[in-house]
Amino acid sequence: MATKRVFIVHDEFGQIVSISRPAEGVDVEVLSDSGHSVFETDVDEDSISELVNTHRVDVSRRTLARY
């Protein structure tokens, strides 16, 4: 399983709003609206499409947490 760097935009409760997966070697700046934050992490590439439905960002621990 290959891991991929992703940028996850989430609200103050950790609910995922969007996920960006940049191409290798591309510098990325992810912007968010007021009330949202960006969390950068590495995840299994095959699980990226399911993260919105199965995970949230644990804001206090700065990790992904399964529902």
Sequence and secondary structure as in RCSB ss.txt:
>XXXX:A:sequence
MATKRVFIVHDEFGQIVSISRPAEGVDVEVLSDSGHSVFETDVDEDSISELVNTHRVDVSRRTLARY
>XXXX:A:secstr
  EEEEEEEEETT  EEEEE   TT        TTEEEEEEEEEGGGGGGHHHHEEEETTTTEEEE 
